[in-house]
């Protein structure tokens, strides 16, 4: 069927159809995209992570369900307190959601080997396990105190942002501006060939704006 959105994980990718069904491809033999998930109906969002995948359901409204490898069941466990979800994002091993009308961000499981830092901001419309939240006014905020997000500590976004995409690798991110411009940031610890050349804390380098033909409505 026709595709509504696409989510790209570390080893697999998933598409959400306009009919609310999920279709995945890639390395799906570790429980990240089981047949049971593709049989679900009424899916309103899908997010592919490292070795797990999460979906947001319309019935019951705001329910999140995750699927992952049997040997690491934590990746597929959703805390009971997670309800009334409006957006879900699966990372390498962690997951973040936005809850309720006040836009509260909640994360669980490991964030770069450390307990998750819960962002204090309200009015959040998107929360990424890589350590970023996007507020309703289009501002990107880094909420980690350590880990990979610290390399983007100097990042500021004076441009209104529509959505952000943070890959599970954690070494770059892209922002789709409300103007339709696609702008990406790269961890300066990487060289021109994207090889990690330093483990010291670096900064975020703004890459040239990407010229994409047609109207861009999303980024993965």
N, C-alpha and C positions, 0 to 999 in steps of 0.2 A: 504494500500500500504506500501511499504518499507519506513522506517523512515530515514530522513537525520539528524535531530537534535531534542533535547527535552529541554523544559524550564519548571522549577518548580517554581510556585508562592506560596503565603501563603495558599490559599485554593483550588487551582486548578493547573493543569499541562497541557501543550500543546505539541503536536508533529508536526513537519513539515515533510511532506512526500517528497519523491524524485520527485513527480509530482507537487510540489508547492501548496499543499493543507494543511490546518490546521485542526487538530483534538484535541479536549480538553476533559478533564474529571475532576471529582471532584465537588466542589460546584460552579456550573455555573448558579445559578438562580438569580444573581444580575447584569446581564448584562456584566459580564467579558468575556464570551465566547458565544455570541449569534449565532443563526443559520446563520445570514448574514455573519459573519466572516468565518464560515466553508464553505460558498459557494464561497468565493474568490478564484481566480486562479492566478498563477504567483507570489505567495508569496515566497520570498527568505529568510526570517528570521521571527521568532516569539519569543516574550518575554512575559512571564506571570508574573504579578506583584501581588500587594496586592489584589485589587479588580478590576483591569483592565488588559487588554492585548493589546499589540501593535504588529503590523506586518509591515514588510518592503516589499514593492511591486517592481516588475520588470517593471510594466507599470502603470503610468509613472515611469521611473527609478528613484530610490532614494526617493520615496514618502513613508511617514509613516502614518499609520492609526491606531487609538486606539479605544478600546471599553471598556466601564465601566458602573457602576450603574447609572440609571437615576437620582437618588437623589443627586449624586455628579458628575455632568456633566464635571467638570474641569478635571477629570482624563482622560476623553476621548478626550479632546480638544488638538489639536496639533497646536502650534503657526505657523502663516503664514510664518514666516522667516525660518522655518525648511525645508530645501530643500537639494537635493543632498546628502542624507544620505547613509552611507555605513554600519552602525551598529546601532541597537537600543536596549535599556535595560530598562525594566519597573521595578520600585522598589515598595515599599510599597504604596506610593501615588505619587511619583515623577517619571519622565522619563528622561533618558539621551540618546543622540545620538552622533554619530561621523559624521561630515559633510565634504564633499569635499576632494579634493586630498591632501590638506595640513593637514588633520587630526585634525580639530577643534572640541572640545567637547562642547555641549550645553545641559543644563538641564533646566527643568521647573517644576512648582508646588512645594509643600512643600518637603523639605529635613529635616526630623526630626523636623517639626514644625517651621523651619526657612526658610527664602528665600534661594533659591539655590545659592551656590557659584559656579561661572563659572571658571573651571580650565583654566589657562593661557597657559598651555603646547600646543605645536603643535606636529605633528607627532604621534598623538594618534590613536590607532587602536581599543580601547575599553574603554568605559566610563560607570561606574556603579553608580547608585543613592546612594549607600552606601558610596560614597566618594572616590572612587579609579579610576584611569585611568591606562591603560596599553599602553606603548609607543611602537613604531615600533622596538626598540632595545631590547624589552623584559623586561623592567623595570616597576615595580609597583610604582605608585606615589599616595600618599594620598593628596587630594586637599581640604578637608573641614577644616575650621578653628575652628569649634566647633561641638558638636553633637557626634554621635557614632564613627565617624572616628578618633576622638581625642584619642580613646583608642588604636588605632593602630599607634600612632604617631612615635613610635620607629621602626616600620616595615621598613625593607630594603630588597631588593631582589637582591643579587649578582648573582643569577642564571637566565639565560635567560628564560622567561616565555612565553608560547604559548597562554594561555587564562586564565582568572580568572572567578570565580563564587562567587558572593556575595548574599546570601539569603536575603529575605525581612526582616527577623528578625534582621539582622545587627550584630549578636553576633559572627559570625565566617565567614571565607572566605576560599576558596580553589584555588590553582593555579596549573595548569597543565604545568609542565616545558617542554621545548623543547626536553629534554632528554627522555620524556615519564613518568617521576616520578610525582606522585600526592602528593602535599604538602599542608597541611591545617594549618590555624592559628585560635586560639581561644582567645576570649576576656578573660583576666585573672580575670575579675570580676565574672566569672562563676565558680561554684564548679565542682566536678567530675561528678555530675549528671546534669550538665548544668543549675543549678538554679542560679539566679542572687543574689549574696551575698553582693554586694557593689555597691553603686551608685557613688563612687569616680572614678576619671579617672584612668584607669588601663593601662596595656601594652598588647602587642600581644604575646601570647605564641605559639611557633612553635610546632605543634604536630608531632609525629613520621610519617615518610613517609608511605603512604598506599601501601601495596602490592596488586596490582590488577592483576589477571591473564589476559593474552592477552595484546594487544596493546591498550592503552587508547588514544582516539582521541578527547574526549570532557568531560566536567564535568558540572553538574547542581545541 
